[in-house]
Amino acid sequence: MILLDYSQIALSNIIVQKLNDENMIRHMILNSIRMYNKKYRDEYGQMVICADGMNTWRKDYFPLYKAHRKKNRTESDQDWTEIFRILNLVRDEIKENLPYKVLHMEGLEADDIIGALAINTQEFGKNEPVMIISSDKDFIQLQKYSNVKQFSPIQKKTVSDPNPRSYMFEHIMRGDKGDGIPNVLSPDNAIMDDIRQSPMTKKKIEYWAENSDNLRDVMTSEEYRNYQRNKTLIDLNEIPTELQNNVINTYESQKPAMKMRVLNYLIKKRCNHLIEVVEEFYNG
């Protein structure tokens, strides 16, 4: 199973290259999908396109989740309304015309879909190899499962960590500035309101790690409350069970588009360079 983080793959190129033309963005996205499908299909099998939905459960739980990104986009000189229109359009075109399952669900991020599918491969008899295509380091935690690997398009290499469980524990304690999650020593609004976070030392993290079975006893009530906040937002095993089940049910019931539709789609959209390598879009 190849799990491709759709928005992350697309946005990283759009931001770097400052793309805003529909045809160029479409070609870039399709070419990336073609390239990763060709590279990994023989070893990992079917590709699944995982896309962000609206109104994610994390925002309901923590309203400041990724809130600063909206502010940053408002200050950007790129037309984000148009960019997201194109991303949504191309995502729907892929679902209709390419031979991949496309999971895009209300209340869920691509992270949730990737996490739920990877976790589901741990069920008895399902231990198939998984390759995650994303530069998001949140997925390192999934490498605690021996069948899960990750390739970073930004670094252009496989990413790994010798101890994914320790990595996740430290990640929870330090928070994630990119997602608006402060460290466990700092208040909810620290990142959104540019409040200096309380310094987090490696010694403190090591002490908490040594006492991870009784954190409630070794942390202050505020620290423990913030730890629970961060764990809920970062640990992919914390995805609500109902939502995990929705992902699995949708994945198992969805039928990808027929292979014969690919060529007609590429011709219609005048993707001439991709027409020449159309077979590289097919599953292994």
C-alpha beads as a LAMMPS data file, in Angstrom:
LAMMPS data file: protein, C-alpha beads

284 atoms
283 bonds

1 atom types
1 bond types

-500.0 500.0 xlo xhi
-500.0 500.0 ylo yhi
-500.0 500.0 zlo zhi

Masses

1 110.0

Atoms # bond

1 1 1 0.000 0.000 0.000
2 1 1 1.354 3.418 -1.022
3 1 1 -0.179 6.210 1.061
4 1 1 0.315 9.574 -0.626
5 1 1 -0.236 12.769 1.388
6 1 1 -2.002 14.730 -1.358
7 1 1 -2.072 18.263 0.068
8 1 1 1.463 18.059 1.419
9 1 1 2.863 16.855 -1.894
10 1 1 1.020 19.541 -3.853
11 1 1 1.523 22.503 -1.530
12 1 1 5.260 21.969 -1.071
13 1 1 5.727 22.416 -4.843
14 1 1 3.210 25.251 -5.169
15 1 1 4.879 27.285 -2.425
16 1 1 8.445 26.736 -3.646
17 1 1 7.668 27.331 -7.326
18 1 1 4.935 29.953 -6.663
19 1 1 2.524 28.163 -8.978
20 1 1 -1.009 29.477 -9.526
21 1 1 -1.861 28.221 -13.015
22 1 1 -4.403 25.383 -13.140
23 1 1 -2.711 23.429 -15.914
24 1 1 0.739 23.695 -14.355
25 1 1 -0.511 22.630 -10.923
26 1 1 -2.439 19.706 -12.434
27 1 1 0.601 18.539 -14.375
28 1 1 2.835 18.828 -11.308
29 1 1 0.454 16.791 -9.138
30 1 1 -0.126 14.100 -11.777
31 1 1 3.561 13.822 -12.553
32 1 1 4.385 13.360 -8.859
33 1 1 1.751 10.623 -8.557
34 1 1 3.096 8.914 -11.686
35 1 1 6.653 9.040 -10.395
36 1 1 5.889 7.571 -6.964
37 1 1 3.559 4.958 -8.396
38 1 1 6.253 3.775 -10.793
39 1 1 8.905 3.792 -8.066
40 1 1 6.981 1.856 -5.416
41 1 1 4.134 -0.087 -7.086
42 1 1 6.053 -3.358 -7.507
43 1 1 7.031 -3.559 -3.836
44 1 1 4.095 -1.803 -2.139
45 1 1 1.141 -2.354 -4.457
46 1 1 -1.898 -0.107 -4.695
47 1 1 -1.608 3.659 -4.264
48 1 1 -4.114 5.494 -2.050
49 1 1 -4.485 9.276 -2.380
50 1 1 -5.094 10.727 1.097
51 1 1 -6.516 14.264 1.147
52 1 1 -7.526 16.743 3.851
53 1 1 -11.209 17.244 4.586
54 1 1 -12.953 20.255 6.108
55 1 1 -13.812 20.906 9.765
56 1 1 -11.314 18.471 11.230
57 1 1 -11.940 16.935 14.634
58 1 1 -8.696 18.429 15.969
59 1 1 -10.068 21.945 15.475
60 1 1 -13.155 20.969 17.468
61 1 1 -10.916 19.645 20.232
62 1 1 -8.362 22.506 20.069
63 1 1 -9.662 25.596 18.183
64 1 1 -6.158 27.063 17.850
65 1 1 -4.919 24.051 15.896
66 1 1 -3.186 25.401 12.753
67 1 1 -4.922 28.762 13.328
68 1 1 -1.717 30.711 12.627
69 1 1 -1.533 29.232 9.121
70 1 1 -4.639 31.135 8.106
71 1 1 -3.005 34.338 9.318
72 1 1 0.167 33.546 7.361
73 1 1 -1.804 32.864 4.175
74 1 1 -3.683 36.138 4.555
75 1 1 -0.311 37.918 4.573
76 1 1 0.964 35.904 1.586
77 1 1 1.001 37.283 -1.955
78 1 1 -0.341 34.006 -3.390
79 1 1 -4.020 33.537 -4.236
80 1 1 -4.878 30.757 -1.789
81 1 1 -8.561 30.695 -2.688
82 1 1 -7.635 29.877 -6.270
83 1 1 -4.940 27.391 -5.227
84 1 1 -7.342 25.416 -3.052
85 1 1 -9.968 25.489 -5.805
86 1 1 -7.465 23.885 -8.160
87 1 1 -6.312 21.315 -5.567
88 1 1 -9.896 20.258 -4.919
89 1 1 -10.664 20.122 -8.633
90 1 1 -7.649 17.953 -9.439
91 1 1 -8.326 15.692 -6.435
92 1 1 -11.829 15.023 -7.772
93 1 1 -10.473 14.450 -11.291
94 1 1 -8.031 11.880 -9.921
95 1 1 -10.826 10.034 -8.152
96 1 1 -12.894 9.948 -11.334
97 1 1 -10.149 9.077 -13.815
98 1 1 -7.105 7.424 -12.221
99 1 1 -6.944 3.834 -10.903
100 1 1 -6.439 4.794 -7.246
101 1 1 -8.638 5.017 -4.211
102 1 1 -9.019 8.660 -3.143
103 1 1 -9.990 9.204 0.482
104 1 1 -11.283 12.684 1.305
105 1 1 -13.634 12.789 4.278
106 1 1 -15.372 15.440 6.352
107 1 1 -13.702 15.963 9.721
108 1 1 -10.463 14.180 8.809
109 1 1 -7.014 15.274 7.738
110 1 1 -4.791 13.239 5.438
111 1 1 -2.787 12.441 8.607
112 1 1 -5.825 10.680 10.069
113 1 1 -6.434 8.657 6.918
114 1 1 -2.792 7.618 6.646
115 1 1 -2.655 6.821 10.370
116 1 1 -5.859 4.771 10.361
117 1 1 -4.840 2.749 7.292
118 1 1 -1.332 2.084 8.617
119 1 1 -2.663 1.050 12.026
120 1 1 -5.229 -1.204 10.351
121 1 1 -2.440 -3.180 8.660
122 1 1 -1.536 -4.455 12.139
123 1 1 -4.753 -6.458 12.236
124 1 1 -4.269 -10.224 11.946
125 1 1 -3.511 -11.245 8.389
126 1 1 -3.122 -7.680 7.065
127 1 1 0.578 -7.048 7.595
128 1 1 1.192 -5.719 4.077
129 1 1 4.128 -3.358 3.417
130 1 1 3.259 0.353 3.636
131 1 1 5.125 3.275 2.053
132 1 1 4.057 6.753 3.174
133 1 1 4.888 9.546 0.706
134 1 1 5.102 12.684 2.814
135 1 1 7.686 15.002 4.348
136 1 1 5.612 15.313 7.547
137 1 1 7.674 14.012 10.464
138 1 1 4.484 13.171 12.363
139 1 1 4.515 9.876 10.492
140 1 1 7.804 8.758 12.040
141 1 1 5.714 7.499 14.964
142 1 1 4.119 4.932 12.631
143 1 1 7.521 3.351 12.080
144 1 1 7.057 1.538 15.381
145 1 1 5.254 -0.868 13.058
146 1 1 7.880 -2.903 11.195
147 1 1 5.951 -2.881 7.905
148 1 1 5.795 0.950 7.636
149 1 1 8.350 3.078 5.762
150 1 1 8.331 6.764 4.734
151 1 1 9.787 8.736 1.838
152 1 1 10.185 12.518 2.097
153 1 1 9.719 14.360 -1.244
154 1 1 11.348 17.488 0.215
155 1 1 14.465 15.688 1.483
156 1 1 14.289 13.255 -1.435
157 1 1 15.150 10.314 0.790
158 1 1 13.649 7.749 3.113
159 1 1 13.184 9.152 6.624
160 1 1 13.476 7.038 9.730
161 1 1 14.310 7.157 13.420
162 1 1 16.043 4.452 15.470
163 1 1 13.399 4.715 18.188
164 1 1 10.011 5.913 16.881
165 1 1 8.356 5.601 20.310
166 1 1 10.941 7.882 21.932
167 1 1 10.662 10.252 18.978
168 1 1 6.917 10.550 19.470
169 1 1 7.230 11.058 23.234
170 1 1 9.672 13.943 22.714
171 1 1 7.516 15.339 19.906
172 1 1 4.510 15.408 22.245
173 1 1 6.507 17.174 24.947
174 1 1 8.006 19.764 22.588
175 1 1 4.792 20.338 20.642
176 1 1 4.625 21.229 16.956
177 1 1 4.986 24.875 16.036
178 1 1 3.957 24.195 12.430
179 1 1 0.582 22.925 13.655
180 1 1 0.156 25.575 16.346
181 1 1 0.756 23.120 19.217
182 1 1 2.872 24.625 22.039
183 1 1 5.164 22.583 24.245
184 1 1 3.668 21.146 27.427
185 1 1 5.127 23.994 29.517
186 1 1 3.259 26.662 27.546
187 1 1 -0.357 27.873 27.280
188 1 1 -2.695 27.053 24.402
189 1 1 -2.322 30.442 22.692
190 1 1 1.490 30.683 22.859
191 1 1 2.061 30.189 19.120
192 1 1 -1.012 31.988 17.816
193 1 1 -0.291 35.095 19.915
194 1 1 3.517 34.958 19.555
195 1 1 4.024 34.414 23.273
196 1 1 7.521 33.150 24.103
197 1 1 7.252 29.510 25.107
198 1 1 8.812 28.270 28.331
199 1 1 12.148 26.585 27.479
200 1 1 11.998 22.809 27.207
201 1 1 15.182 20.972 28.215
202 1 1 16.299 17.517 27.138
203 1 1 16.964 16.708 30.802
204 1 1 13.309 17.402 31.667
205 1 1 12.085 15.250 28.787
206 1 1 14.385 12.409 29.852
207 1 1 13.063 12.626 33.419
208 1 1 9.478 12.453 32.177
209 1 1 10.363 9.553 29.869
210 1 1 11.800 7.622 32.821
211 1 1 8.523 8.210 34.646
212 1 1 6.193 7.850 31.678
213 1 1 3.989 5.352 33.537
214 1 1 3.096 7.879 36.219
215 1 1 3.296 11.291 34.551
216 1 1 0.352 12.534 36.566
217 1 1 2.522 12.250 39.689
218 1 1 5.694 13.884 38.339
219 1 1 4.095 16.732 36.356
220 1 1 2.198 19.726 37.659
221 1 1 -1.535 19.678 36.951
222 1 1 -1.024 22.285 34.202
223 1 1 1.834 20.332 32.607
224 1 1 -0.194 17.116 32.655
225 1 1 -3.199 18.867 31.176
226 1 1 -0.987 20.215 28.359
227 1 1 0.562 16.773 27.890
228 1 1 -2.913 15.346 27.314
229 1 1 -3.643 18.199 24.876
230 1 1 -0.518 17.448 22.856
231 1 1 -0.893 13.677 22.952
232 1 1 -4.449 13.922 21.635
233 1 1 -3.326 16.186 18.775
234 1 1 -0.083 14.374 17.829
235 1 1 -0.442 10.656 18.643
236 1 1 -2.192 9.043 15.661
237 1 1 -3.489 6.289 17.933
238 1 1 -5.662 8.993 19.511
239 1 1 -7.811 9.399 16.385
240 1 1 -11.388 8.805 17.598
241 1 1 -12.384 5.181 17.017
242 1 1 -15.511 6.117 15.066
243 1 1 -13.444 8.155 12.611
244 1 1 -10.861 5.382 12.236
245 1 1 -13.687 2.981 11.409
246 1 1 -15.076 5.440 8.842
247 1 1 -11.696 5.489 7.101
248 1 1 -11.406 1.700 6.974
249 1 1 -14.997 1.240 5.788
250 1 1 -14.586 3.869 3.068
251 1 1 -11.281 2.376 1.940
252 1 1 -12.675 -1.145 1.754
253 1 1 -15.876 -0.139 -0.058
254 1 1 -14.457 2.350 -2.570
255 1 1 -13.713 1.125 -6.088
256 1 1 -11.042 3.031 -8.045
257 1 1 -11.652 4.246 -11.582
258 1 1 -11.151 1.830 -14.466
259 1 1 -7.640 1.813 -15.928
260 1 1 -9.015 2.644 -19.381
261 1 1 -10.045 6.129 -18.214
262 1 1 -6.468 7.328 -17.638
263 1 1 -5.470 7.905 -21.267
264 1 1 -8.679 9.737 -22.205
265 1 1 -8.249 11.983 -19.176
266 1 1 -4.646 12.864 -20.043
267 1 1 -5.642 13.581 -23.640
268 1 1 -8.565 15.765 -22.560
269 1 1 -6.330 17.794 -20.242
270 1 1 -3.546 17.979 -22.858
271 1 1 -0.954 16.413 -20.583
272 1 1 1.206 15.492 -23.587
273 1 1 4.347 14.505 -21.677
274 1 1 2.329 12.237 -19.399
275 1 1 0.498 10.582 -22.303
276 1 1 3.866 9.203 -23.436
277 1 1 4.285 7.359 -20.097
278 1 1 0.632 6.540 -19.395
279 1 1 1.481 2.972 -18.320
280 1 1 3.370 4.384 -15.331
281 1 1 0.044 5.419 -13.797
282 1 1 -1.176 1.822 -13.680
283 1 1 -0.980 -0.367 -10.595
284 1 1 1.669 -3.045 -10.357

Bonds

1 1 1 2
2 1 2 3
3 1 3 4
4 1 4 5
5 1 5 6
6 1 6 7
7 1 7 8
8 1 8 9
9 1 9 10
10 1 10 11
11 1 11 12
12 1 12 13
13 1 13 14
14 1 14 15
15 1 15 16
16 1 16 17
17 1 17 18
18 1 18 19
19 1 19 20
20 1 20 21
21 1 21 22
22 1 22 23
23 1 23 24
24 1 24 25
25 1 25 26
26 1 26 27
27 1 27 28
28 1 28 29
29 1 29 30
30 1 30 31
31 1 31 32
32 1 32 33
33 1 33 34
34 1 34 35
35 1 35 36
36 1 36 37
37 1 37 38
38 1 38 39
39 1 39 40
40 1 40 41
41 1 41 42
42 1 42 43
43 1 43 44
44 1 44 45
45 1 45 46
46 1 46 47
47 1 47 48
48 1 48 49
49 1 49 50
50 1 50 51
51 1 51 52
52 1 52 53
53 1 53 54
54 1 54 55
55 1 55 56
56 1 56 57
57 1 57 58
58 1 58 59
59 1 59 60
60 1 60 61
61 1 61 62
62 1 62 63
63 1 63 64
64 1 64 65
65 1 65 66
66 1 66 67
67 1 67 68
68 1 68 69
69 1 69 70
70 1 70 71
71 1 71 72
72 1 72 73
73 1 73 74
74 1 74 75
75 1 75 76
76 1 76 77
77 1 77 78
78 1 78 79
79 1 79 80
80 1 80 81
81 1 81 82
82 1 82 83
83 1 83 84
84 1 84 85
85 1 85 86
86 1 86 87
87 1 87 88
88 1 88 89
89 1 89 90
90 1 90 91
91 1 91 92
92 1 92 93
93 1 93 94
94 1 94 95
95 1 95 96
96 1 96 97
97 1 97 98
98 1 98 99
99 1 99 100
100 1 100 101
101 1 101 102
102 1 102 103
103 1 103 104
104 1 104 105
105 1 105 106
106 1 106 107
107 1 107 108
108 1 108 109
109 1 109 110
110 1 110 111
111 1 111 112
112 1 112 113
113 1 113 114
114 1 114 115
115 1 115 116
116 1 116 117
117 1 117 118
118 1 118 119
119 1 119 120
120 1 120 121
121 1 121 122
122 1 122 123
123 1 123 124
124 1 124 125
125 1 125 126
126 1 126 127
127 1 127 128
128 1 128 129
129 1 129 130
130 1 130 131
131 1 131 132
132 1 132 133
133 1 133 134
134 1 134 135
135 1 135 136
136 1 136 137
137 1 137 138
138 1 138 139
139 1 139 140
140 1 140 141
141 1 141 142
142 1 142 143
143 1 143 144
144 1 144 145
145 1 145 146
146 1 146 147
147 1 147 148
148 1 148 149
149 1 149 150
150 1 150 151
151 1 151 152
152 1 152 153
153 1 153 154
154 1 154 155
155 1 155 156
156 1 156 157
157 1 157 158
158 1 158 159
159 1 159 160
160 1 160 161
161 1 161 162
162 1 162 163
163 1 163 164
164 1 164 165
165 1 165 166
166 1 166 167
167 1 167 168
168 1 168 169
169 1 169 170
170 1 170 171
171 1 171 172
172 1 172 173
173 1 173 174
174 1 174 175
175 1 175 176
176 1 176 177
177 1 177 178
178 1 178 179
179 1 179 180
180 1 180 181
181 1 181 182
182 1 182 183
183 1 183 184
184 1 184 185
185 1 185 186
186 1 186 187
187 1 187 188
188 1 188 189
189 1 189 190
190 1 190 191
191 1 191 192
192 1 192 193
193 1 193 194
194 1 194 195
195 1 195 196
196 1 196 197
197 1 197 198
198 1 198 199
199 1 199 200
200 1 200 201
201 1 201 202
202 1 202 203
203 1 203 204
204 1 204 205
205 1 205 206
206 1 206 207
207 1 207 208
208 1 208 209
209 1 209 210
210 1 210 211
211 1 211 212
212 1 212 213
213 1 213 214
214 1 214 215
215 1 215 216
216 1 216 217
217 1 217 218
218 1 218 219
219 1 219 220
220 1 220 221
221 1 221 222
222 1 222 223
223 1 223 224
224 1 224 225
225 1 225 226
226 1 226 227
227 1 227 228
228 1 228 229
229 1 229 230
230 1 230 231
231 1 231 232
232 1 232 233
233 1 233 234
234 1 234 235
235 1 235 236
236 1 236 237
237 1 237 238
238 1 238 239
239 1 239 240
240 1 240 241
241 1 241 242
242 1 242 243
243 1 243 244
244 1 244 245
245 1 245 246
246 1 246 247
247 1 247 248
248 1 248 249
249 1 249 250
250 1 250 251
251 1 251 252
252 1 252 253
253 1 253 254
254 1 254 255
255 1 255 256
256 1 256 257
257 1 257 258
258 1 258 259
259 1 259 260
260 1 260 261
261 1 261 262
262 1 262 263
263 1 263 264
264 1 264 265
265 1 265 266
266 1 266 267
267 1 267 268
268 1 268 269
269 1 269 270
270 1 270 271
271 1 271 272
272 1 272 273
273 1 273 274
274 1 274 275
275 1 275 276
276 1 276 277
277 1 277 278
278 1 278 279
279 1 279 280
280 1 280 281
281 1 281 282
282 1 282 283
283 1 283 284
